[in-house]
Amino acid sequence: MTKPHPQLLTGPGWPGTNGDGHPSEPADERTHEEALDAYSRVVTSVAERLIPSVASLRVTRRVRGGRRPEGSGSGFVITTDGFGLTSSHVVQGMDGGSATFANGSEHAFEIVGTDPLSDLAVLRIDARDLVPTELGDARGLRVGQLVVAIGNPMGFGGSVTAGVVSALGRALPVRSGSHMRVVENVIQTDAALNPGNSGGALATGSGRVVGVNTAVAGVGLGLAVPIDDVTRRIVGALMRDGRVRRAYLGIAGGSRPLPPRVAAELGRDQGVEIVQVVPESPAAAAGLHPEDLVVSLAGETVSDVGDIQRIMVDELIGGRVDIELFRDGRMLTLPIVPIELATD
C-alpha cells in the first residue's frame, strides 16, 4: 500500500509563510535588518547635514618671511558670515590658518578669541554663504542616546563616527597659566575620537550640535565640552569682545556634606568647603577662612565648585555681593567684592 506523501505546511495562512504561500524571513532577522537600516539612516542623515559645515583646520604662526604650520584640528561653522567654533587648545598661541571644507574649498581664518578655561575658541573664516550648524542643548541628553562625531582625525577630512552617550556630568580640568578651572557637565561618549578630532562637532540624531569634541581619555572614551547656557554665554563674549571676563574670589575648595541640622534648615545636603584662601584676594579681605562651608553666593545656592564658577560672571566684578557660610556651629553672611580674574 502506497503511503500518501506528507503535505508541506506552506500554504496561505500557515505559519512560516507571508500569506500567499511563499516562505517568509525569520522575524528576528527581519527585525535586525530593519533596526540596522534605521540606525544607518540616522547616522547618514546627520553626516549629510553636518559634513558641509565641518572644516579641517591647519593652524599657523606668523614668522619672519611668511607663516609656519604649527598643527591641525577640526572646527565647525556657527553663522553664515563665517564665525566658527573649535577647541582652544587647537589654536592657542596661534594667529590664524586655513579651513578646508568637504567640497574642497579652502579659506583663510583668523582667531577672534580663545578661552582656555573652557577650552573653546571662536574663529572668523574669510568666506560668505557658509552652511552653519544648528546648536542644540546638551542638558537634554540622556545616557545611552545616539550621538555622531564629525571631524578630521589624523588629517582624514569629513570623518564620521557614531556611538552613544556613555556618561554625563564628567569634569574636565583645564589650565590657563597659574589658574585652574573645571569644565562641568562634560559629555563622555564611546564614538571613536582620535587626534585631529579636537574642535569637531558632536551631534544628536536630529543633527543638532550638543558638544565640541575636546579630548581622548582612553580607548572608547572621548570627551566633549557641552553646548549649554554657559557655553553660549562664553561664545557670545568671544564673538563680541574676543575674551571672557570672569569674577574672582581667591578661594580653592571642594564639595562637602552639610551638618545634619544645617542640611535640614536649608533643604539640601551639600556645600563647598574652603581649603585655601589666596593672600590679598577678595576672599582674604572679606575674612573668609579655610574650613568655612559656603552655602550661597550672590543669592544663589552653592552645592559644588561648579556652582561658584557659574555664578562668577563678569557682571559681579567690582560689585558687593553676600556670601553665606557655616563656621563654628553658626551661619554667617559676609560681604565680598569680586575682582576680575587675571589671565596669564
N, C-alpha and C positions, 0 to 999 in steps of 0.2 A: 504494500500500500504506500502510495506516494504521499509524504507529508507536505502540507502547504508551506510555502516559504514564509518566514516571518515578515510582517509588514513594517517598513521603516516609518517611524513616527515623525514624519517631516511635512505633513500636510498642513493646510491652513488652520491656524488656531492652536497647533501643537507647540509645546514649549521647545525652545531652541530654533524656532523659525521667526521670520519677520512678518508673518501674517499672510504671505502669499505662497508659502511653501518652501521658500528659499532659506537656507541656514543663515542665522544672524551672528554678528560678532559677540563674543562673550561680553557681558555687561561691564566687568571690571576693566577689560581692555579699552572698551569704548569710553568709559568714564575717564580713564587715564589719559587717553589721547585728547579728549575734549578739554581736560584741565591743562594739559601741556599747551594746546593751542591758545587757550585763554591767557595763560601766563606769557606766552610768546607775543600775543597781540598787545598786551600791556607794555612790555619792555620795548617792542619795536615802535609803538606809538610814542612813548616818551623819548626814545632815541631820535625819531624823525622830527619831533618838536624841538628838541634842545640842541642837537648837534650843530645846527647853523648858528647858535648863539654862544658856543663854547670855543675859545681860542687857545692855541698853543702859544705860550709866551716865551720869547727869548729876551732876557734882560741884559742890559749893557751898562757900562760905566764910561763916562766921557774921560778920555785921556789925551795927552798931547799927540796930535796928529790924527785924531779920529775917535772911534768908540771901540771898546774892548768887550767881547762877550763874557758874561760872568755866570750865567746859569739859565735855567729854564723852569717852566711850570705851566700851570693852567689858569684860566680866568674865564669869566662869562659876562655877557653884556646885560646891563640892567636898564638902560634907556636907549631910545632910538638915536640920540645925538652923541653917543659914544662913551658914556660912563660905563665902567666895568668894575667888577669886584674880583678880588683874589686874596690870597693869604699874605699877610705882612712879611712873613719870613721869605717868601719868594722874591720880593723886590726890595727888601730892606737894604739901605745903603746905596741903592742904585738910583739912576735918574731917568730911566726910560728903557725903550727897547722896541720890539716889533711883535705884533699879534697876527698870527696866521689862522685863517678860518678854514672850515672843511671844503668850501668851494674854491680854495686855492688863493683867495685874495689875502694880501699882506698889507698891514697898515702900521705906521709908527704909533707909539703911545707914550704919554708922559705920566708920571706918578703924581696924582693930585694930593694924596696924603696917606700916611701909614699910621697904624695904631698897634704897636707890638703887644700891648697889654690886652688886646682882644684877638690878636693875630689876624687882623683884617686890613685891607688896603684898597683904595679906590684909584682907578686908572681913568685916563681920558684918551680914548682911541681916536686917531685922526681919520674919521670916516663918518658918513651920514647914512641914514636909511638902514642901520643895522637892525638885526632882529633881537629884541630884548627878551629875556626870560621873564616869567611871572613868578614873583616871590610869594611863597606860602607862609605858614606859621608852624614852627616846629612844636609849639605847645600842644597841637592836636595829634602828634604822633603816638603810636602805641607799639609796645614791644611785639615783634613778630610781623609788623607791617612791611610790605614790599617797598624797597627803595632801589633807585637806579643811580649809579655813579657814572659821570661822563667827564673825561679829562684826556690827558696826553701822557700816560705813563711811559717812561723810557723813551720819550720822543715820538711815540706812535700816536698820531693825532686822531681825535674823534673816537677814542676807545670807550666802549660801554661795558660795564659790569653790573650785575644785579645781585641783590641779596635781601636780607631783612634787617630791620632794626633789632639788634641783639640786646641792647640795653639803653636806658635813658638816664639822665641825671648824672652822668660822669663829670668829673672835674679835671681840667687840663691846666697845669701850672705853666705860666708864661713869665718872661722876664724882660724888662727894659732897663739896661744899666744895673743900678743897685735896687731897683724896685721889682717886687714880685706881685703877681696877681693870679687869681684862679678864674679861668673861664668856666662859668657854671652851665649846667644843663647840656653838656656836650653829648652828641649823638654817637653811639657805638654801633657799627654795622659790620656784617661779615661780607659785604660787597668788596671784591678784591680791590685794594688800593696799593699803588706802587710809587716809587719816586717819580715825580713828574705829575702825579695826580693832584698835588697840593694846589689849592686855589680853584679846583674844578667844582662842578655842581653836584649836589646830592638831591635827588628829586623823588617825590612820591609817584605813585602810579597814575596820578592825574596830570603829571608833568610840571607841577609847581615845585620850585626850588626851596628846600627847607634847611639846607646846610651847605657850608663851604668846607670841602674836604681839606683836612689840615695835617693829619699825622697817620703814620702806620705804627701801631703799638705792638704788632706781632702778626704772625700768620693768621689770616682770617679775622683780624682785629683792627679795623680802621676807625678813625675819629673824625668828626665834622663839627665845626662851630655852628650852633643853631641859628636859624633866621627867626628872630622873635622881636619883641618891642625894644629890648636893649640893643640888639644888633642894628635895627632900623635907625635908632637914635644915633648910634656910632657912625653908621654910613652917612646919614644926613649931615652930621658935623664934619666929616671928612670932605664931603662934596662941597659944603659951604665954606669951611674955614681951613681945610687942609690938615686939621689936627683935632684931637679930642681933649677937652679940658675936664679934669676931674678934681673934685674936692678931696682934701687930705686932712686926716686927723692925727696920724702918727702913733697908731697902735698896731700890735700884732696879737692875734688871738685865735680861738677855736671854739667850736660848739661844746656846750656842757649842760647836763641836766640841771634844771632848777630845783631848789629845795622844795619838798612837798607842799609846804604852806604857801610859798610864792607861786608855785605852779597852780595850786587851787585858786588863788586870788586872780591870777592872770588868765587862767583857762588854757594854758599851754605848758609844755614841759621842757623847752629848750631856750637857752640864751647863749651869749658869746662871752667867754671868759677872757679877760685881757691877760696876756702873758708877758707883754713888753710894752713900755711907753718910751717913745723916742724922746731924748732930751731936747728941750727948747722947741717942742712941737705944740700944736694947739691942744693936744691931749694933756701934755705936761702943764701947760698954762692953766687948763681947766681943773687941774687937781685929780686927774684920773690915776689910779694905781693898778699895778699888777694884782690879779685875783679879783678885781671888780668884775661883776657879772652884768653885762649890758643886756637890757630887755627891750629898749626902744630908743630910737634916734629920730629927731625931727618929726616926732609924732607918728612914726611908723614902727611896726613890730620888727624886732630883731631876734631871729632864731638861729642864724648861722652867719658865717663870714660873707656869704653871697648877698645876704640882705644888706649889710653895710656897704658893700661895693655898689649895689643897685641904687642905694639912697644917695651916695656921694656924687651927685650930678653937679654940673657947673653952676647951676642956679644958687647953690648953697655957699659958694666961695665968697668969703668976706662977710657973710651974714651970721647973726647969732641964732643958734638952734639949741634945743634942750636934749640932753642925753640922760636917760633914766637907767639906773643901775641898782644892783643889790650889793651891799657892803656891810660886813659885820652885823648881820642879822636884821638890817633895816633897808628900806628903799630910799634912794636919794635921787634928786633931779638937779643936774648941774648944767650951767650954760657953757657952750663951746662955740668957737668961731673957726670954722674950717678955712684953710688956705688952699691955693692951687697946688696940685701935685706937680712938682718939677720933674720933667723927663730928662734923662741924661743923653 
